[in-house]
Amino acid sequence: MSRKGEIDMSWEVDWLKNRARITPNWIAVVDGDTKERWTYAQLNDRANHLAAYFFSLGIQKGDRIVLVSPNHISYFDLYFACEKIGAIFVPLNWRLSNAEIQYIIRDCMPSLIAFHSDVKELIENIVAFPILNVDSQCYDEHLLFEKEFQCTNTIQKEDPLAIIYTGGTTAKPKGVVLTHQSIFCNSTNTILSWNINAKDTTLTVLPMFHTGGLFSLTMPLLQIGGKVVFTSKFDPEKTVALLNEELCTIVLLVPTMHQMVIETRAFQHSGFPSMHTFLSGGAPCSHVIYQAYEQKRLTFKEGYGLTEAGPNNFYIDPSNVPNKMGSVGKPMLFNEALLIKEDGTEADPDEVGELLIKGYHIFDYYWNNPEQTKATKVNGWLYTGDLAKKDKDGYFYIVGRKKDMIITGGENVYPLEVEHVIAEHKNVSEVAVVGVSHDKWGETVVAYVAPKSENSITEEELKRFCQQKLGGYKVPKKIIFVEELPKTHVGKIDKKELMKLEIFDLDNC
């Protein structure tokens, strides 16, 4: 509140209220499964009623509200209700085990746990917190809560709005705290840098408990007045159908999803007349996927992000993609990127270094983890743990995770380079390359390969294929064939689980 005679210059965090005032009758969200549609006015009304209900429960600014659900309209209801009252939205990965879910709940100590009936078994043994079933008649009644919502809290742009827990494939999940400012700045930076406008429509098939599903395109599109179509689970044929039925213009998928899409008959027979951009994120993409889109004259490009940074950080103009294949582009309008070598000096062009990012869109801190926060954020820079290089024209290329780099006989091998080569073989469906401890070489290169059909390729044949395109020390010393590679909750290949698949003898490698 301002003193009498003064103008109130406080931060307006409730942008949905203003969007509903400007474009009340425009379609905001569509359920791709049920075809139900909500306007911006309806989306805002739902959030207002739910916020009033939360207030009636005594939920206040800073309290955590957990949601455990597949993609569902309640993601929007709870997120915007939290934004209005200053509570913190905590969407949880419903593919985790009960033990993992309980660890996260003990870590964030929510005031309410909302859940969908499809995953109710994950919270059945948790009795210490109030619960709310988001696909029940009771929930629908809360969306008609009779009291009018009026926020009595002073909400600052630095206040937390969401906690997104990282996957936890190498350690306990970390709660990444995102503020009103960091989320708003990611959306604004994305809109301006990627030239998104109110005529755009996206399909959200990535899970919205993940930063890619919630913040890469979903929130930027709603902020600018576009349309978001969501579906509860990924199906490649249905994805193609929805892109065409809803006249989508832009979509983000992870590489494994793109691979499944381009292999469908629906993809082969569709011209995608409304689509202007197919985006890939979550992991570097194989050149085979680039070629599939190029053959259909469709714009395809890669992005780079992580939960701690937005997640959007780079932009590449579609006209530059053919000459800069594999590049994520240049830093966006309102962020910086830097590559640092092991000795702390800046990397030269085409030299690999750790990627550092700076901007108002990066996360604030790790929940209950000041030590890790201090190690990750240094002098305003986020140390991503990813390796990258920059060419002479300023275009960035992601090389891989710093911890994944293989050192064999004193030589550095970047798994991504080897994976790209193997993926080019016509009989390879999926590939992942890892380093395995070796008495003589320190580490040796090992590839896990899922062939397109059984017995379609041999280990020696694939090694000869690699020898034509890679230096000898980069060629895998062992190739292990599997039916399918294990995936994380967002569809990325899970190398930690991969290493558990088979114990093999490398003494003669």
N, C-alpha and C positions, 0 to 999 in steps of 0.2 A: 504494500500500500504506500502511496506517496503522501507527503504532507500537503495541506491545503494550498492551492495555487501552483503546485508543481506538477509537471507531466510525469506519468509513470512510464519509465523506460525499461521496466523489467522484461526478462526473457519470456516470450510466448511459447510455451512448450506444447500447447494443445493445437497443433496445426490441423488436425482432422476437423476440429470445430470450424475453423476458417475455410477449409476445403469444402465442407458440407454447406457452408454459407454461399460460397462462390459457385459451386456446381452441384447443387443438391440432387438433381434428377439424373445425373450421369451414373452409369453402371460402374461400380467400384470393384466388386468381387463376384466371381462366378464359381459355384461348385461344379467342377467338371464331371463329377459322378452323378449328381442328382439334377443338374441343370438349374438349380435354384440361383437366383440373382439378387444382389443387394446394391442399392444406390448409395451414394456418399451420405445422404441424409439418414438413410436407414442404418448404415454402419455406425454413424455418429450416435444415433439414438440408442442403439444396442449397447454401445460403450458407456453412454451416460447412465443408463439404467443399471448396468452392472457395477459401475463405479459407486452409485448410490447404495446399492446392496452391500458392497464391500465396506463402505463407511458404516452401515448399520451393524456390521459384524465387529466393528472396532478396528478394522485394518487401516493403518495410517501410513504416512510418508516413510519410506525406508523399509517397510515390511516386504517380505518376499512372498510371491504367489507362484507356485509351481504348476506346470501343466504337463501331463503325460498323455500324449495322444498322437495318433497319425494325423496327417494334414486334415484340418477341420476348420469350420468357420470360427470356432472358439479361440483359435490362435489370434485372430483379429480382435475379437471381443475383449479378451483378457489383456492383450498387449496395449490396446488403446485405453482401456479402463485404468491400467497401471500408470500410463502416461498422464492421465487426467488427475489422479490422486497422489502421484509421487511414489507409488509402490514400485517394486522391482519385479519384473517379469522373468521367470526362470523356466524356460521350456526344456524338458529332459528327453533324452534319447530313449524311446520306448523299446529299442532293441537291446538294451543293456540287461544284465541279469538282475535278479532281486537284490543281491548283495551290493552290486554297483549302484543301483537306484537308492538303496538305503544309505550308502556312504555319502552320496551327494546330498540327500535330504538332511542327514545329520550335519553336513558341512554348512548348508545355507539356512537351516532352521526356518522353514516357511511358516507363515500364518495361515496358509490354506493350500491344500493339494487338490487341484482339479484333474480329472482323468476321463478318458473315454472308455466305454464298456469293453471295447475290443482288447484293451490292455489292463483291465482292472486287476488281474492277478499280480501285477507288479507292485501294487500298493495295498493289497489285502491284509498283509501282516503289519502294516504301519498304522498304529492306533493312537499315536500321540498328537495327531494334527487333525483339524477339521477337513472334511473332504467335500468335493462338489463333482457330481457326474454331469459332464457337459453334453451328453446326448440323451438326457432325461427330460420328462415333462416338467420336473421341478426347475431345471435350468431355464427352460423356456419361460417359466413364470417369473424367474428373477430378471429376465430381460424386459419384463413389464412392471418392474418394481415401481410402486406408486409415488415414492418420494422423488422430487426433482433434485438432480445432482447440482450441488454448488460447492466448488472446491474452496476449502478454508485454509489450505496449506500454501505456503510460499515455496514454489518450486524453482530452483536455480538450474541453469544450463549445465552446471558441473555435477548435479545430482545423478546417482545411478538410475538407469531405466531398465537395464537387462543384465542378466548374468547368463552367459553361454558357456556351458562346460565343454572343454576339449575332450577329444575321443578317449584319451587315457590308454593308448595302445602301448606306450612305453613306461608309464607310471600312473599314479593316481590321477584322476581327472582334475584339471585346474579350472576354477570358475573365473572366466574372463569378464570383468566388469566394464560395461559400456554405458556411457553417460548419455543424457539427452543431447548434449552437444556433439559427441562423437558419432552418434547414429544420424543426427540431422546433417552433419557435415559430410558424412559418407554419401548420403542421398543427394545432397546438393552438388557435391563434386561429381558424382556419377551422372546426374542429369545434364550438367553443363559440359562435362568432358566427353560424354558418349552421345550427346545430341538427342537425348530422349525427350519426347513431348507427349502431350495429352492424347494424341492419336495412337500411341503405342499400346499394345496388348501383349502381356507375357503369360506363359504357362509355367506354373510353379509345381514341378514334380519332385524337386529336391525336398527332403524333409525340412519343415520349418522349425524344428528344434536345432537346426544347423544354421550357421551364419549365412551360408550360400542360399538356402531356401528363404530365409527371412529378410536378409538385408542386401543381397546382391542386386536384385531387380524388384522384388515385391514392394518394399517400402519406397524406393525411389519412384516407381510407377504410380503408387497411390499419392505420393506427395505432389507430383506434377499433374495428377488428374487422369491418369491412364486406367487401364482395366487389368485386373489380375485374375486369371483362371487357375484354380488349384485342383489337384486330384490326390486322393489318399494314398495311392501307391503307383509306382512306375510300371507301365506296360508299354513296350515299344510300339506295337500296332496302335494302341489307344492314343499314345502320344502324337503320332502322325495325324490321326483322325481329329484330335482336339485342336491341333495347330491350324488345321484347315477349317474346321467347323466354326471356331471362335475368331477366325481371321487374325490369328496372332502375328505379331511382327518381329518379336525377339524372344529368344529362349536360352536359358542356361542349363546345360547338362554336364555331368562329369564324363570323362573319356569312355568308361565302360558302358554308359548309357548311349553315347553317340555310336559306339561300335554296334550295339544291339539295334539301334534305330536304322543305321545304314544297311543292315542285313535283312530288313523286312521287305516283303513284297510291296507293302504300302508306300515305303520310301521310294522304291524303284518306279512306282507308277504315279507319283505325285510331283507336281511342279511347284508347290508351295507359293502360290501367287501373292499372298499377303506378307510373307516373311522377308525381312530385310537383313536379319543377322542371326546366325547360329553361334552361340558362345560356348566355350569349354572352359572349365575351371576345376579346381580340386587336385589336379595332378597334370603334369605335362602330357601332351597328346601325341599319338603316333601319326606319322606322315600319311599312313593309309587312310585315316579319317579325313585329313585335308583333301586328299585326292578324290574321295567319294563325293564330297560336296562340290569340289571344283568341276567334276565331270557333269554335274547337274547345274552348273553356273549359279550356285548358291554361295552367299557370303558366309564364310566360316572363319573364326579367329579365336585365339586363346586369351584368357585373362589370368591374372594372378591375384590371390588374396589369402588371407588367413584370419582367423577369428579375432586376433589381437589388432588387426589393421583393417577395419572397415566393414567389409573385406575388400573393397575395390581400390586398386592402386595404379593401374596402367591403362593406356588407351592406344590402340593401333588403328589407323584408318584402313578400311577394307581394301583400298587401292594399293596399299603397300604390302598386303599379306603375301602375294605371290613372290615378291622379291625378298621378303623377310620371314620366310616360313619358319615357324617355331618361336618367333618373337612374341612377347606379350606387349611390346610397344614401348612407349615413353611414359614417364610419370604423368599423372593427371594434373589438372589445373591447380589444385590446392594441396599438393603433397610433394615431397622430395624423396629421392632414392639415392643411395650411395653404396658402393662396393668396397669392402675392406679386406685386405689380405691378412694372413696370420700374424704378420709383424705390426699390424695396426695402420699401415699406410694404405692410401687409396689405390685400387687396382687400375692398371692401364687398360686401354681398349683391347678387347678380346682376351683379357686376363681374368681368371676366375677369382671371385671373392665372396665373402658373406654379404648378403643383401641387408641393408639397413633402411628403414623407412621413417619419415617424420611427417607429421601433419596433425591437425585437430581431430582427425577421424580415428586415431589410434586409441587403444583401450586405456582405461585409467589405472587399474591395478588388478592383481589376482586376489580373489576373495580369500581371506584368511591365510595369505601366503606372501608376506612382505619380502622374504628372502628371494623368492623366485621373481617377484616384481622388480626388485633392485638389480638382479642379474640380467633381466630382459630389457629394461628401459634404462638407458644411460645417456645423460645429457640431452634428453628429449628425443633420442633416437631409439627406435625399436629394433633390437637385434633378432632377426627372423629365424636364424638357424638354417636358412636356405642359401644355396650357392647359386650364383648367377654370373653372367658376363655381359658386357656392353660393347657393341661394335662401334666403329668410328663415327657412325651417324647418330649415335645416342640411343639405339634400340636395345632393349634388355632381353636376355634369353635366360630362362631358368634352367639350371644344370641338374639340380637335385638337392636333397637334404644333406646338410653338412655331415650328419652322423652316418649317412649312407655311402659316402665316398669310400671307395676301395683302394687300399694301398698294397700293391702286389709287387714284390721285388724292388721296392723304392719308387715305383711308377704309380701315378694317380689314375684311377679308372672311374669315370662317372657312369653309373648304371644306366642312366637315361640314354646315353649315346648308344650303348650296346642294345638296349631294349628297342630303340628305333630301328636298328638294322634288322634284328630278328623279326620284328613285326612286319617287315616288308615281305617276308617269305609268304608265298601264296597259301601255304598249308598251316599257317600259324594263326590261332584265334586270339590268344593272350600270352603275354610274357612278363616276367619280372626277374630282374638280375640282382643278386646279393653278393656280398663278400663273406667268405667263410674262413675261419682261422686255419692257418697252415704252418707247420713247423719250419719249412724251408723258405717260403715266400712271404711269410707274415699273414697274408690273406690270399685267397684265390677266387677267381670269378666263377660263379655258379648261376646258371639260368634255369628257372622253372618255366615250362612251356605247356600251354593247353593247345593241342592241335585241333584243327577243324574237324577231323574225323580220325578214328582209331587207326593206327599203323600207317598214317598218310605221310609220315616223315620219320627219318631215323636220326639218331644223335650225330653220327658221322656226317650225314648229308647237311645237317644244319651247321655243324662246325665249319665245313668247307664253304658254305654260303657266307658265314661270318668272315672267314679268312680273305675273301675277295674284297671286303670293305673295311676291315679293321686291322690295326696293328696286332701282332701276335700276342702281346701281353693282355690285350683286351678281349680276345676270343675266349668264351667260357671253357674252362677245363672240364666241367661236368654239366650236362644238360639233363634235367629230370622232367619227365613227361607226367602231367597230371590231367585229370578230366576237367577240372575247373580251378581257378585261383581263388583263394579266400578273399572276401571283401570286408571293408569296414562298413559302418552303418550308413555312410553316404555313397557307397559304391566304389570307393577307391580300393586298390589292391592292398591287402594287409600283409606286409612283409614279415611282421613279427609272427603271425600265425603260420605264414608260409614256411618258416624255418622249423616248425614243429612237425611238418608233414612227413619227413623222411630223414633217417640218419644214414649217411653214406660214407664210404671210405675214399678219402682223398690222398692217401699215402702215395699213390702212383701218379698223381696229377702234376 
